[in-house]
Amino acid sequence: MYAVIMAGGEGTRFWPKSRSKRPKQLLNIVDSDTMIQATVRRLKGLVDWDHILVVTTEHQRDALLEQLPLLSPENLIVEPKGKNTAPCIGLAATLLHKKDPDDVMLVLPADHRIEDDQVFQKTLRAAAQLAKNENGLVTIGINPTYPATGYGYIQHQQLVANIDGIEAYNVKTFAEKPDIQTAKRFLQSGDFFWNSGIFIWKISKILQEIEDSLPELSTGLNRISKALGSEKEKDVIQKVYCQIKSISIDYGVMEHSRNVFVVKGDFGWNDVGSWEEVYKISPKDKHGNAVAGDAVLLDSKNSYIETNNLMIAGIGLEDMIVIQTPDALLICPRERAQEVRDLVDLMKRKKLDQFL
């Protein structure tokens, strides 16, 4: 089995702590390890070091090699520009196809939190077996515990396999991030999982599916394949990335395939997608406040406070997020934590690059 870790995101929802040159996956947000280090550690015993590939961008390359000293530079795939998950996965699959087209390829984000590594590995082994046996596309679904609007959803159909206690289902449909009423309906129906963004398939299978659903991307990947190992390789990849569209693997491939399965994951998953998610998994005092750093709170509840080099004092805070770094301060209601990304976009338009 090969593992491809997607580590090229900017982590804009974690501003001001996450910045373009040191984004979320390079930070120790919820653990003593950084998120990429925890992701790689989680694969120990499942995937050999030389079978782990990390896909990233040029300005994160050196920091990743510094944090992962056992990773060969040859196993670090640098995209010229982030073009969402379909090109990222397609590029990695193209490189791996030269080595072993019939092996299984695990794809996972660099910045998720898993509580039970043993169950996680057991689930992935079952998913890999299913991918081989059925020559299908397999994704990991998480049983929803509340009507989340920040996750995509997967609607499943009948149970097709039970591998060592791990349940696998046919997929009926994929759903984009819903509004709150739709999320409540999904939760009540009982046949929806959260979409974890973790995938397993044979290398040859995903390239075939890309050819069927995204022919333009497939053409570009074929050009890259022919140039691999030559002096033109980097230049060809650059040119192809200038031409291909930005599209997710879910929207571009998974929603169109007729051979998709979802394996139920019950290993304590959180995508740590915003400061709200950090609040949820953080220890709290009797008033529901989670504090990292120096803070004094009066008549405050259900808030997340993180400080760097200042002491923060708050009065009457309720359901708030306060994040302080040496050069910036974020204050927002918890329910609007997803909008931090929009705030960063606004800062980009205002050309406040020194804070990004």
N, C-alpha and C positions, 0 to 999 in steps of 0.2 A: 504493500500500500504506500502511495505517496500522499503527502499532505501539502496543500497550497494555502498559505495564510495570507489573506488580503490585508495589507497594512499601509495603504496609501491615502487613507482619508485624512481630512484636516481636523476632524473633531470639533467643528465650530460650535456645537451646542454646549461645549465645555469651556468656552471663553469665560473669564479671562485667563484661566489656568492653561488651557490648551491653545497653542499658537501654531502658526504655519510651519515653523522649523522644529517645533517640539510638540506635536499633537497628542491627543488623548492616549493613543496606544503606546507612547513612549513615557507615559507618566504612571506613577504609582498611586492611582486614585483610590482604590479600595483594598490594596494589599501592600506588603513590603516590596514585592516584586512589581516591576512595571507590567502593564497589561500584556504586552507582547511576550515578555519573559514568562508570565504565568501561562499564556497560551501554549508556548513551546514546551514548558515543563509538563503540562497536562498530557502531552503526546508521548511522554517517555514510556517505553514498553509497548507502545502501539505502532509507532513509526520510527524507523532509524533516522539518525541525524542527517545522513546523506540523502535521505528521501524527503526531507523537509525543504520546501521552497517558500520564499517570502516575496510577495509582489508589493512594490512600493514606488515612490517617485524619487527623483534625483536628490532633492533637498533633504530627504529623510535617510538617504542611503548610509552615510557615515555613522549617524547616530544608531541606526539599527545594527550595523556590524559591531559597534562598540558594546551595545547591550547584549548581543548574541555572539560571543567570541568563538563558539564552536561551529557557527554557521559559515560554510565556505562562501566566499564572494561569488563563486559560480552559481550558487543556489539563491542568490538575491536577484530577482528579476525587476529591472527598473523600467517602468512605463514612462514614455516621453511626456505624457499628460494623462491625468485621470479621466477615463471615459466610462465610468460606471462598471458594473460587475461583469457584463457579458464579454467585452474586450479583454478585461483582466483575466478572466477564467479561460477564455479562448487562447490567449497568448501563452499562459502556463501549460495548457493542454497540448498546444503545438510543440512546445519544447519537450514535454514528456513523451509525446508520441514517437519521437526519435529513439527513445530509450526502451519503452515497453508499452506498445499501444493497447495491450489487453489487460494491463494492470489496472487497479482501482485507484481513483483519485478522490481524496477527501478535500473539500473546500470549506474553509471556515474563516470568520472575521478574527482580527487580532485583538479585539477589545471587548470580549464578552466575559462574564463572570460565571463560573461553574462551581457549585458547592461540593458535589460528589464526583471526584475524578474517576473512581472505579466504575460507577454506574455509567458515567459518560463514555468510557472506553468500551464497556460491554455493549452499550447502545450502538456505537460506531461499528463494532465488529459485526453485529447483527445486520446493520444497514449495508455494510460491505458485502456480506453474504447474499443479501437480497439483490443488490445491484449486479452481482455476478450471475446468480441463478436466473434472474428475470431479464437481464440485459436492459434494465430500466434506469430511469432517473430517480434518485431517492433523496428526499429531504427530511430533516428532523423537525417534528412539530412539538410544541410545548402546550400542555394542558392549561388553558387560561384560568386565572384565579380572580380576575376582575375585568371589567369592560375597558380594556386599554385602547386608546386612540392613537398611540404611537407605534403600534406594530401592525404589520400585514397579517392576514389570516389565511388558513388553509382549511377548506371544507373536505372532510373525508367521507368515504363510502364504506363498503363492507370490509371486514377484517380478512386479510389474505394470507397472513402468516403470523405465527408466534414462535420466535426464535429465542430459545433460552429465556422465556418470560418477557421478551421485548415484542410488543405488538406492532404490526405493520398493516397499513390500509391502502386501498386505492384512493387516489385523489380525485375529487369531483371538480373543485374549482379553487382558484386563488383569488383573494380579495385584497384590494389596496387598504391603506390605513383608513379606518372608518370614522364617522362622526360618533358621538357618544351614544345616540339612540341605536344606531346600527350595531355598535359594539355590544350594547346590552342585548340586542336580539341574537347576535352570534353566541354570546355566553349562554343564553337561555336555551338555545337550540340543542346544545350538547354535542354537535358534530363538527365543531370548529377548533382548530389548534392555532396558537400563535406561530407565525413563520419565523424560525430561528435564524434563517440565513445560512444554515449549515447544509452542505450537499455532499452526496457520494454517488459516483458513477464510474463506469469504465472509461478510460481516456478516449478510446476510439468512439464510444457511444456519444459522448458530449460533442465531439467534433462533427459527427454525423448529424446530430440534432441542430447544431449551429448551421450546418450546410442547408438543412431543410427549412429552417425558420428565418435565418439571417444570412441570405446568400452573399450580400455585399461584405459582411464581416468575414465570412468563410473565404471569399476570394482574397481578401487582404491577408488572412492567416496563411493561406497557401503560398502567397508571395513571400511571407516571412519564413515559412518552412523551407523554401528553396534556397533562401539566403543564409540560413543558419550555418555557423562555422566559417563563413567567408568574411572577407574584409568589408563586404557591403551590408552585413547583418544590421548594424546599428542604424545605418542610413535608411535601409528599407523599413525597419520598424518605425522610424521617425516619420517617413512619408505615409505609411499605412495609417498611423495614428492621426495624421492630419486630415485624412479622408473619411475615416469611419465615424459612424454616429455614436453618440453616448446613449447607452441603453442597458437596462438591468437584465440579468439572466432570468429573473422571474417573468418580466414582461416580454422579453424577446424570445425566450425558449420554453420555459416551464409551462406557461399558460397555453402553449400551442401543442405540446407533446401529448401523445395518446398513451404513453407508457410511464406514468409518474406514480410514485408511491411515497407515502409519508410514514415514517417510523416515530412512534411516540417516545419522547424524551422526558424522563422523570429524574433529572439529576440536579435540580436546583439551579435553573438558568435565569440569567438576567442580562440583557444586552447593554446595561449601563449606558443608555442612550441619552441621558440628560441629567442635570443636577437633581431633578425630582427622583430619578432612580437611585442616585447615590443616597439621598435622604431615606428612601424606603429600606435600604439594606444597612444603614448605619445604626449603631446603638444609640438609644435615646434616654433622656432623663424622664422623671415622673411627669413632666409637662409636655412630653413629646418633642422636645428640642434635641437636635443632634449638633454637637459642636466639635470642630476640629481646630485647635489653636486656642488663643486667649480671647475669651468673651465673657461678659457679664450681662445677664438678661434679667429684666424686671417685668413681671406681668406679661410674659411672652410664652407662646406655645406653638407646637407643631411647625417649628422653623429649622432650617439648616444654615449653620454659620460656619464658614471656613476662613481662617485668617492666616496671614503669612508672617508679617513683621510688625503688625499693629495689634493693639487690644481694641476689640469692638464692644461697645456698650449699646444695648438696645432696650427700649421701653415700649411695651404694648405691641410687640411684633406677633403676628399670627399668620401661619401658613406662608412664610416668606423664605426667600433664599438670599443670602448675603455672602459673596465670595470676594475676598481681598487678596490681591497680589501686590508686589512692590510698586507697580506702575498703573494699576487699574482697580476699580471697584464695581462689582455687579450687584444690583439690588432688584429683585423681581418677585412677584407672587409665584408660589410653587406651581399653581395651575397653568402658568404661562411659560414654564421652563423650556418647552419646545421652541419658543419664539426667540431664544437666544441666538439661534442660527440666523433669523431674520435681522436681528440687531447687528450681527457681524457683517451681513450683506450691506446694511446701511452704512456701516463704518468703511467698508470697501469703497462704496460710492462716494463717500466723503474724503477718500484718499487718506485715511488715518492709518497708513501702513505701519507706522512705528508701534502701534498697539496690536497688530495682527500677526 
